[in-house]
């Protein structure tokens, strides 16, 4: 099976940096285990901003500089990097929530299944999932709910419900869920 794992924005700023989130930090150990077990292609998206971030629409609505290109906060979390070590990983920088480049690449490669994990469920994960779905409507998409983190547990659950209503398969990696 030709499958792809998309790791959305698991960057330092979202885990323990300027927009630290305890739920994002909590998924790192299981996500690292999942990555090590993964048998397929891997793509990581990087939320990417520049020094003028506070002058952008997003910066005006969320005035917290984060994921500024080439800063420590822009880097993929150190534990995730260790789990990815030795793997051929495609990196897609994105300056907004969803990535047309990701959707186009998936269309071009013709994957049998695309799996999404990462943060934030209610912003970048859902934006990428729905962008990919719009271009690749016959490609099965999967989101591992317990390998994603939202801004709040309530927003995380709401995003999962929306994705499920758009025919995305919601699964759980850990036992007992």
C-alpha positions in Angstrom: 0.0 0.0 0.0 1.3 3.4 -1.0 0.7 5.6 2.1 1.7 8.9 3.5 2.1 10.2 7.1 1.6 14.0 7.3 3.0 15.4 10.5 1.5 18.9 10.9 3.4 21.6 12.6 5.1 19.7 15.4 7.4 22.6 16.0 9.0 23.8 19.2 6.9 27.0 19.4 3.7 24.9 19.5 5.0 22.4 22.0 7.1 24.3 24.6 7.8 27.7 22.9 5.9 30.9 22.5 2.5 29.1 21.9 3.2 26.2 24.2 0.4 23.7 24.6 0.4 21.0 27.3 -1.8 18.8 25.1 0.7 19.1 22.2 3.5 18.2 24.5 1.6 15.2 25.8 1.2 13.6 22.4 5.0 13.7 21.6 6.0 10.3 23.2 3.2 8.3 21.4 3.8 10.2 18.2 7.5 9.3 18.3 6.6 5.7 18.8 4.1 5.9 15.9 6.7 7.5 13.6 9.2 4.7 14.4 6.5 2.1 13.5 5.4 3.9 10.3 6.0 2.0 7.0 5.5 4.6 4.3 6.4 8.1 3.1 6.5 11.0 5.6 5.9 14.7 5.1 6.2 17.3 7.8 4.6 20.7 7.4 6.3 23.7 9.0 4.2 26.7 10.0 6.5 29.4 8.6 6.4 33.1 9.4 8.9 36.0 8.9 10.0 39.1 10.7 6.9 41.0 9.5 4.5 38.5 11.1 2.9 41.1 13.4 1.9 43.1 10.3 0.1 40.2 8.7 -3.6 39.4 9.1 -2.8 36.4 11.2 -0.3 38.4 13.3 -3.0 41.1 13.9 -5.5 38.4 15.2 -2.8 36.4 17.0 -0.2 38.9 18.1 2.3 36.3 19.3 5.4 35.9 17.1 5.9 32.2 16.5 7.5 29.9 14.0 9.7 32.7 12.6 11.8 31.0 9.9 15.2 29.9 11.0 14.6 30.5 14.7 14.7 27.7 17.3 10.9 27.9 17.7 10.5 27.1 13.9 12.3 23.8 14.2 10.6 20.5 14.5 10.5 19.3 18.2 13.8 17.7 19.2 12.1 14.3 20.1 10.2 14.2 16.8 13.5 15.0 15.0 15.1 12.0 16.8 12.2 9.7 15.8 12.6 10.9 12.2 16.3 10.4 12.1 17.5 8.3 9.1 14.1 8.6 7.4 13.6 10.3 4.0 11.2 13.1 5.0 9.6 15.7 2.7 9.3 19.1 4.3 6.7 21.6 3.3 6.9 25.2 4.6 3.5 26.9 4.7 2.8 30.5 5.4 -0.9 29.9 6.2 -2.9 27.2 7.9 -3.4 24.8 4.9 -1.0 23.9 2.1 -2.0 23.6 -1.6 1.6 22.3 -2.2 0.8 19.4 0.1 -2.5 18.7 -1.6 -0.9 18.8 -5.0 2.0 16.6 -4.0 -0.5 14.0 -2.7 -2.4 14.2 -5.9 0.8 13.8 -8.0 2.0 10.8 -5.9 -1.3 9.0 -5.9 -1.4 7.7 -2.4 -3.7 4.9 -1.4 -4.1 6.4 2.1 -3.0 9.6 3.8 -2.7 9.8 7.6 -2.6 13.1 9.6 -1.2 13.8 13.0 0.0 17.0 14.7 -1.1 20.4 16.0 -3.3 22.3 16.2 -6.3 20.1 15.4 -8.7 23.0 15.1 -6.5 25.2 12.9 -3.7 23.7 10.8 -4.7 20.0 11.0 -8.2 20.6 9.9 -7.1 23.1 7.3 -4.7 20.7 5.7 -7.1 17.8 5.8 -9.9 19.7 4.1 -7.5 21.2 1.5 -6.2 17.7 0.7 -9.8 16.4 0.6 -10.8 19.1 -1.9 -8.2 18.1 -4.4 -8.0 14.4 -3.6 -11.6 13.5 -3.0 -11.2 9.7 -3.6 -8.1 9.3 -1.4 -8.9 7.9 2.0 -7.8 10.3 4.7 -7.2 9.3 8.3 -6.7 11.5 11.4 -5.4 9.9 14.6 -7.3 11.8 17.2 -4.9 10.9 20.1 -1.9 12.0 18.0 -3.3 15.5 17.5 -3.7 18.4 19.9 -6.0 21.4 19.7 -5.9 24.8 21.3 -8.4 23.4 23.8 -9.9 19.9 24.3 -13.3 21.3 23.2 -11.9 22.8 20.0 -10.0 19.5 19.3 -13.2 17.5 19.6 -15.2 20.0 17.5 -12.5 19.8 14.7 -12.6 16.0 14.8 -16.4 16.0 14.4 -16.2 18.4 11.4 -13.5 16.2 9.7 -15.6 13.1 10.4 -18.6 14.7 8.8 -16.4 15.4 5.7 -15.8 11.6 5.4 -12.4 11.6 7.1 -11.7 8.4 9.1 -11.0 9.3 12.8 -8.9 6.6 14.5 -7.1 6.2 17.8 -3.5 4.9 18.1 -3.3 4.1 21.8 -5.3 1.3 23.4 -8.4 1.8 25.5 -9.7 4.8 23.6 
